[in-house]
Amino acid sequence: MKNKVLWLVSVLLILAFALTACGPKTTSQDCNAETSSEAVGSYQVPAPVEGCFNVAFVYVGPHDDGGWSQSHDVGRMYVQENVANVHTAYVENVAEGADAEQVIRSLARKGFNVIFTTSFGFMDASEVVAGEFPTVNIIHVSGYKSNEANFGNLMGAMEDIKYLAGMLAGSRAKMDGNPKLGYIATFPIPEELRLGNAFSLGVMKTCPECKIDVRFISTWHDPILEKEAASSLFDAGAQVVMTGADTPAPAEVAPTGKWGITYDYKGNCTVDACLTSMYWNWGIVYSKIVEESISGTWVGGWDYFDADSGAIGLLGFMEGETLQPGAVDLPEADLALIRSTLDKMLKGEFTRFDVFKGPITDNQGNVVLADGVSLEQIDLDGFSQFGSTCTVCMYWWNQNITAELPGL
């Protein structure tokens, strides 16, 4: 009998040891701790936390840029706070190209389980490193590549929100008696033409006579250059300027009586001249991907979400928000149109394919889409000049845009 008791105690001790070894070695509080970092080139690359599920983010700008990168960092903090036993870290101001590849590879080598790379120019580097580290999930934001295994693409239909912002801008410009608007674009890639065209299609709903000028600045984040571009558009007569770059420059430099529309980060619409902000809620999407990665069910693909995901919003029009000063006195019919279209978007009844539904004519008089015909996803994402097999593609400007197409 004594031997049986000893045998049972031994078995229980072994089981307890095994469960302890397999379970988390740290608490959720431990996973929140900051770790040491190591210099990799000109970047400080953080270390993971042993016993936690480690998630890294790679930013093209500062984590507090007031725009794109800050919206991702807010998403990172959401993951940290809402997914148990997860440690998150980031590397900021990473240059696209070779530098990005070096940073992503270093994070993978250090033992990060998931890496989010958050700029279009990180795409090829993400693909290369994913091939070298098949057990690391790498999710690239804003591109179009996937290996359908551990490398996936993620983007949201901000064209939904820019379409609504175009309605708002057109209404404001028409009420002010000045039918000129402006758009600050970053690089000549499908995303930037897609978002500019979506904005212009929205403008046509409330101000058919309005025209839109464009300034390309060839950077995602440059506060000085962004302000110069916004000022240039205002000086050229624009009543409202919308941006595709990272800082709230259009609102900050808007002359009295004129308006700016900011982008990416909900908290950057801080002055009265800010008509609205078109913002991201990345945390909702990031948490889902991390949870699926923890459970082993995530597979890289092409994840493109619409407004019904809850991950994108138009400031002043979402639940619990109030209109900015420049929007409160607009015609009720225009505000009702924006609200009703947004409501359909949030219900999944109006998507990016409804934004880009014909009839659409370009600014050269060519029919882009016949009445009732929609673009397909490959058209939204592609330039044939970049090797896409798209049919219509995105290398065109809508009829109310006065700029020439950018060189590729």
N, C-alpha and C positions, 0 to 999 in steps of 0.2 A: 504494500500500500504506500509506504514511504517513497519507494522508487517512482510510483505513478504520480505522486504529488510533485516530486522534484521534476519529473518529465514535463508535467503540465505547466509548472512555473517557468521552466526553460523555454517551452514553446511560446508562452505569453510574452516573455521578455524579448524573444527573437521577433515576434510580430510587432511589438511596440517599437523596437529599434527600426524595423523595416518601414513602418508607417512614418516614423519621425524622419528617416532619411529621405523618403519619397516626398514628403510634404514640404511646404514652404519653410525655409530656414530663417525667414525674417517676418516681421509683422508689416502691415500696410504702412505704419508710421516709419519703419526702417526704409521702406521703398521710397519715401519722400525725401530722404536725405540726399544732400549734394555729394558728389564724388570728386575725386581728383581728376585732373585732365593732363593730357600729354601733347606737347607741341608736334604737330604734323605739318611740315612746311610752315606757313604763316598762320595756321589755325590751331586753336586749342580744342582737342577732341576729348570729350569726357569718357570716363570709364563706366561700365554697367555696375549694377549692384547684385552681388551674388545672392541667389535664392529668390530674386524677383524676376518677373517677366519684363524685359528691358526693351523700351521703344525709343528710337531716336528720330529727330527731325532735322532736316537740312534746309536752311533758309538762304535765299539769295540776297536779302537785305538785313538790316538790324531787326531784332525781335520786337522792338518797340517803335517801328517806323510809322505808326499811325495808319497803316494800310495793310497790304497783302501779307507780309510776314507776321505782323502783329495779330492778324486774324487767325493765322495758323498757330501762333503761340497760345492764344486764348483757347484754341481747340486742344492743344497739347495739355494745358492745365486742366481742362475739362476731363480728359482721359485720366490724368493723374488723380483727380478727385473722385471719379465715378467708377473706375474699374479696379477691383481689388488686387492687391499684390503686384501692382505695375509701377515700374520706375520709368520716368521719362527724362530725356535730355535733349539738347539741341546744339547745333553749330550754326552760327550766323555769318552773314556777309561772305558767303561762299561764291566764288566766281564760277560761272558756267564753263564747262569743258574739262580740261585736265585736272584742275583743282578739285572740282566736284567729284571726279572719279577717285582721287586720292583720299578725300574725306570719307566718302561712302565706303570704300574698301577698308579703311581703318576702323570704322564703326562696326563693320561686319566681323573683322578679325578680333575685335575686342569682345565680341559676344552679344551684341544687340540682336534681339530676336526679330524685331520689325524695324524697318527704316522707311520713313516717309520723306520723299525728296520733292520739294515744293516749287520748282520753277521749270518752265518749258525746256530751258537749256540744260537741265540735268538728265534729260531722257536717255541719251545714248550712254552716259556714264552709269546710270542705274541699270540699264540692260546688261552692260558688260559685267558689273559686279554681281548681279543676280545669277549670271551664268557660272561665276566662280564659287558662289556660296549658296548651293541649292537648298540648304535648310534655313536660310534667312529670307523672310518675306520682305520684298522691296516694292513699295507702292509709289508710283510717280504721278504727280499731280499736274494736269493740264496738257499732257502730250497725247500720243495715240498708239504706243507700243505695248505689247504684252507677250510673255512666253507661255501663257495659259498654265502656269505652274506656280512659281514663287515670285514672279514679276508681273505686276498688274498696273493698269492705268486707272486714274480716278479724276473725274471732273464733274462740275455741276453746270446746269443750264442757266448761267448768269444772264444769258440772252433773254430769259423770261423777265428778269428784273430790269434790265436795261431797256427793254421794250416799254415797261411801265414808266421808267424814268423819262423816256422820250415823250410819252404822253404828258407827263408833268411839265417837262421843259417847254414843250410846244404850247401848252396852255399858258404858262408864265410869259413866254415871249410874245404871244398873241395879245395877251392882256396889256402888256407893256408897250405894245405898238411897235415892236422891233423884231422882224422875222428872221433874225440872224442868230445862229448858234455855232458852238465850236466843240471839237472833240480832240483831246490829247491822246494820241496813240503811241504805243511803245515801239514794237518791232513789226515788220511786215510779215506776219504769220497769220494762219487762218483764224485763230482766236481773236485777234484784234480787229480784223475785218468783219468777222461774225458779230462781235459785240457792237461795233460801230453801226453796222447795218440794222441790227435789232433796235438800237436806239433811234435810228432814222425812221424805221417803220412805225415806231410808236409816235414819233413827232408828227407824222402824217395824219394820225388819227385826230389830233387836236389843233394842228396848225398846218393845213395842206400847203400853204404858201411859204412856209419856213424853209430856209436853206442852211446847210451845215458845212462849215470849213473844218479842215483836219490839219493837225501838226504832229508829225512823227518825231520822237525824241531819242530813239535808239538806246533806251535804258529803262529798266524797271523801277529804279529808285535813285533819284537825284533831285533833292529838294530845290536846289537852285535852278536847274534846267527845267523842272516842272513849273516853277513859278514864272520863268521867262516865257515858256510856251503858252501858259494861261494868259499872261499879260499881252502877249502878241495877238492872241485871238480876241481878247477884249478890245485892244487897240484897233483891231481890224473891224470892229463893230459888233462882235458877238454879244448878245444879251444874256445868254446862259452858256456856260462851258462845262462839259462833262469830261471826266478823265478815265483812262485805262491804266494809269500808273499808280504808284504806291502812296503818295502823300496827299494831304487835303489842299494842295496848292490852289485849285480853282476858286475855292471858297475864301482862302486866305488873302488872295490878291484881287478879289472882285471889287471893282469900283462901286461907289454908292449907287444904289438903284439897279445893280446887276447881280448875277447869281452864279454860284458854282455848285456842281454836283460831285460829291466825293465818292470814294470806292473802297470796297474790301472790308473795312473795319467799322463796326457800328458806332464806336466811340469817337470818330474823327469829325463828326458834324457839329462843331462847337461854336460856330459864329452865326450870327443872324443871316449872313449872306449865303449860308449853306442851305440849298433848297431841299436836299435829301441826301442820303447815303445809300448806295447799293451794296449790301454787306453779306458776309458769309458766316454761318454757324458750323464750322468744321467739326467741332467736338462730337456732334451727334453721329456723323459719318465715321469719324476716326474711332470712336468707342466701339462701334459695331464691328469694324474690321479687326481691331485688337482682340475683342472677345472671340471672334471666329478664329483668329490666329492661335489664341490660347487653347481653344478646343480642337484645333487641328482641322477645321472645316473650311478655312479660307483658301480659295484658289484664285490665282491671278487671272484677271480678265479685263473687260472694258466696262467700268462702272461709271455711268453718266446719269446723275440724278437731276430731277426737275424740282419745282417749287414745292410739290407735295411732300417732299422729304423733310421739310422744316429746316433745311440747311442753308437757305438763302432768304434774304428779306429786303424790303424797301422801307427805310426809316420814315416813321410818321404814319405808316399805313398798316403796320402789323398790330396784333392784339396788344393792348395796353400802352401803345405809343401815341404821342400827340404830334400834330402837324408842325413842321417848321414854320417860322414867321412868313416866309415867302410863299407858302402854300395855302395859308388859311383863308385868303381872300379870293382865291381862284373860283371860276364859275362852278357852281354845284354840279352841273351836268358833266364837266370834265372830271371832277373828283369822284363822282358816282361811276363813271366809266372805268377809272383806275381801280376803284374798290371792287367793282363787279368782276373785272378781268382778273384781279388778284385772287378773289374768292374762288373763281373757277380754277385758277392755277393751283391753289392750295388743296382743292378737292380732286386734282388730277384730271380735270375736264378740259384744261387748256395747257398745252405743252410747247416745247421748243418747235415742234413740227407744225403747230398752229401759228406761232410767230412767223415762221418762214413758209407761209402758204400763199400761193399765187391768187390774184395776179401781182407779179413783181416785175418792174422794169428797171434796168440799170441807168446810170447817168449818161450813157451813150445812146439811149433809145432802144436798146436791145431787150427783148422779152426774156427775163431770167426764168420765170415760172408762169405757166398758164393758169388761168383761174381754177382754183380748187386743188392744184398740184402742190405737194410739199417737198421740201428738200429731204434727203435721207441723211442718216448720221454721217456717212462717209463724205457727203458733200459739206456738212457743217465743219468737219475736221480737216478738209483737204484742199491742197493746191495740186493740180496736175503737174505743175512745174517742180514740185517737191517729190514727185514719184507716186502720188496717190492715184488710185484707179477710180476716183470719183467721176461722176458724169457731169453734173452742173458745177460742182466745186464752189469755193468761196472767194475766188479772185474777181470780185466785182464790187462796185459801190452802188448803193441804192440811188434812185433818181433824184433825190433831194440833197445829195452830197455833191458839193461843187469841186472837191479835190480830184486830182488825177490819181490813178492807181499807183501804189508804191513800186519801185523797182525791186525785183527779186534776185 
